[in-house]
Each structure stands twice: as C-alpha cells, then as structure tokens.
Amino acid sequence: MFKSPRKTPNAVENLAENWDVVVVGAGIAGCMTAGTIALKGKGNVSVLLMDRNPPTEAGKKTVLGWVCGDAVGEHHIKYIHEHIGTTYGKPEMENRVTAVYVYSPDMKVRVPFEGPGYVLDRPKFAKRLLDDALKAGVEFRGNVQATELIQENGTIVGLHGQTVGPGVNQPFEIRSKLIIDTSGMSTKLRRNLPIPSHIEKEINKDDVEPTARLNAKLRDGIEVEPFHCDIYLDAEKAPGGYLWLFPKSEDKVNIGLGIQQKRSPKPLSALLKDWLAADDRFKDIQPLSDDSNLTGSWQVSVRHQNDCLVANGYMICGDAAWFPNPISAGGIGPGLIGGIMAGEAAVRAIEANDFSEKQLWQYNLDFVNHYGNKTAGLEVFRMYLQTLNNDQINYGMRHFLSSDEATEISLGEMPHLSVGKKIVKLFRGLGSYKAFSGLVFTMGRMRALNELYQNYPKDPAQFDAWKANVDSILAQGRARFH
C-alpha cells in the first residue's frame, strides 16, 4: 500500500502533513495524474489528491456541474490503455461515434474533421477516474482548497490551504516533495507562483472563450443520427466559435456553443436561446440534469499549451496548463494523456530524489512531442478563422477544404495549397485580397511554428531564446488578426 503521511513539527501550525506528491484538483487531469503516480510508483509513493468538492462530485467545475462538450477522441483512450492498461465502457462511455463532421454556415458542405471517438457521461466518467485512482492507492481529500504555495530557497516545498463548505473554514499546511497543479485554467497557484520559472502565469483574455451547453432529450418522434458528432460554423450564430451537437443516443444530445466574446453583439445565453428557437429539432426540448449535471456555461482556453509545464518542485497539467485544442477547445483528451505524462515524470523524480526544473523537464518534451507541437500553429489558424464572414467560410469549405485538408488542419499540419487553378480560384472566391493574403500569411506562420516545436529545447538553459521566437510569431498573428 501507499506510504502514510508523516506528521512533522512546524513553526506556523502544530503539525504539518508530509507527502511525496500532492495533486491539487480532482478533475480529469488530476485523477489521471494521481492514479498514474500510484500505479507506476508501485505502492512506494504517498499521493494526496485534493479537491474543493466532496468525493461524489470530484472535479465538478461549478454548482451547475461538469460543464463540457463531453467528447473525446478514440486515440486518446487507446493511449491510456497502452500506457497504464485501463479500459473504459458503459456507463461512463455513453456513445461511440465514428467521426466529427463540420458543417458550413449554409449547411451545403459537410466535411469529416476528426476520427472516431466517444461521448461521455461526464459525471460517471469523473467517478470512474477517481475510483481508479483510489484503487491504485491514492488518498483523496474533498472539501478543501489550496490557497498558496510554500517555497524555500527557490523550490516549492508545500502549500497552505483551507477547508471549504458549511461551518468555519479551517486552515492547514501540507509539505510535499512535489506539487502538481491541475486546478483549472485560472488557478491562483500558477498565477501567484512565488519562485522564478519559465511558466507563463497569466492568460490573455482573447485566448479565452465562453461556452454554454445543455444535455437534453428531444421531443417524441425527433431523432438524430447517433454515429457522428456535429460542429456548425456560423459567424453570426456563434461569432468567433462554433455550435455543436454531440449525440448521447438517438434522442438524447449534448448541445452548446462557444464564442469569441469581443466579436459577439449578444451575450452567450441569448445566442444559445436563438439557436434553440431557430432549429426545429430543438422544439419542446427537455433539458436533463443527470447526476446534477445542469445546463450551464464555462470559460475555456483556446491557445497553445503553456510552453513550460515545470518549475522546481511544481508542475502544471490539464486546464491549468491550457491544454484544450485551440480550434475545437477539446480538453478531455490532452488532459488524460498529459496526466499520464505528468505522473510518469513525477515517478522518475521520486526515483531520482530530484524535483528540480531540469529533472522534470522531460515532461515538457513528452507533451510537446506527442500533442503540443502543433497547437501554436492551430492558435494562429484560429485567429484567422475568427476574421472570416459566413460567405468566406462557405466558399472556403466548398472549394478548398477537402476531407484530407480538414484532417491535416485538425492535426495542426499544413493543408496543401496547390498552385495554378485551385489557388487562383480560391483567391477570387474568397471575395477579398485581405482574406486570401491572410490565409497565405497563416500558412507561413503555422509552418514556422511547427518547425520551432520540432526543436523544442532539451535543456532549460535554451528555453528563453526559443520562446522569444515563438512569441514573436504569435505576436505577428495577433497584430494582423486583432
């Protein structure tokens, strides 16, 4: 079994706990990280998983539930099985789909954007992840939150926290060899990191999109095809974002939208209401509240991941590290695989008894090489897409975006811009030189960023020069597409 926490004298409080690893936040990334450490540590590592919610609601984002699109690619699930042997099925995997289709604003074009995947029962998936972590030997503590990190000599050595919920909040202190922060996009631990590091502390407001979703049952006699997820591009109905319909069955759906707030003349709730009223499939729709997963909204990062995920005694993962895809805003898959990588890095550090930035650096390389090497390019492509009107999107999808090119874009790779007739036709059809030149500019910046990430620095000493090049290219994109 795992090591029991030791009690040690402390000048501030009578007793302070002592753990090998503390994971803050029991969402998808947190549970996967903690469980991986316990499994790979083979019972020789003490792991504490903290969450502000009770165990029955671990990882819950707000009082409205696990606000999410609930979709995850099959390749992410296979990665989990290959690395820790876990398999999933019903009830947590509510529906399997064979593709994600993207529709043009005029609904005349439909292209497959990604491969097979699953639509989750999000509360049950959360329970399964926590149960797996507990079986592996993780100790869970709910109704608590971390308030600040403790540092000594430039290294994080613990945290202060407090209990939450009814009654008097009780402060506490925990000492740990390693703190792994999986507590969300705007985590105060990252923002107030008290030691020098390469980790970015703040996120730009333009890299955050509000989203809203509801789980619902369609009225009697109305069904959807349950074998594919649907994404609808429409610069008027979802400015700077998209609408989605992810089927849980023929008559049960997860529907919602995400937008870029500065491009929207209406609030998010009004846009969702308008879509429900305009689509006949949603007439007399019955919102569901399975396991208290209510209709709600949430903010999601749509930028590339934090370029550095480690500091002395501290790591970030999942939403806390801005893992969601810049185009789709999907964060479940990268949170799962990132959790495994973070857990593996933690075990290596424990075995070496070295929790320095340099020792933990391989986690950066693992994530970039497997997933993160294309996300900065996708961020520039997202900036470009948000400048297009519906006519330009319609034309581009009709004459430029083949299924092969859609797959390339979803992987962050260069869609092939052929010379001759096709490129001339695209130029004329987009209706403006600005839109066409913007696309050429975007392709060039995506290519440059992809090349940079293929050469991610293998040592922290090389990071600053590399990062300056990344930031310069992204700044060019923001300046052009603001």
NORDAHU-V294441 format. One record per run of one state. SS is the DSSP state (hx for helix, st for strand, lp for the rest). FROM is the first residue (numbers start at 1). TO is the last residue. Records with the same first field share a line. If there is no record, write none. Layout:
SS = FROM-TO, FROM-TO
This chain:
lp = 1-5, 10-14, 25-27, 41-46, 51-54, 58-61, 63-64, 66-70, 85-92, 98-98, 104-109, 115-116, 121-121, 137-138, 142-143, 153-154, 164-170, 182-187, 192-204, 218-227, 233-241, 248-251, 260-260, 264-267, 279-279, 283-285, 288-289, 293-295, 302-309, 312-313, 317-317, 322-331, 353-356, 361-361, 371-371, 386-389, 400-402, 411-420, 430-432, 455-459, 482-482
st = 6-9, 15-24, 47-50, 62-62, 65-65, 71-73, 93-97, 99-103, 110-114, 117-120, 139-141, 144-152, 155-163, 171-181, 208-217, 228-232, 242-247, 252-259, 286-287, 296-301, 310-311, 314-316
hx = 28-40, 55-57, 74-84, 122-136, 188-191, 205-207, 261-263, 268-278, 280-282, 290-292, 318-321, 332-352, 357-360, 362-370, 372-385, 390-399, 403-410, 421-429, 433-454, 460-481
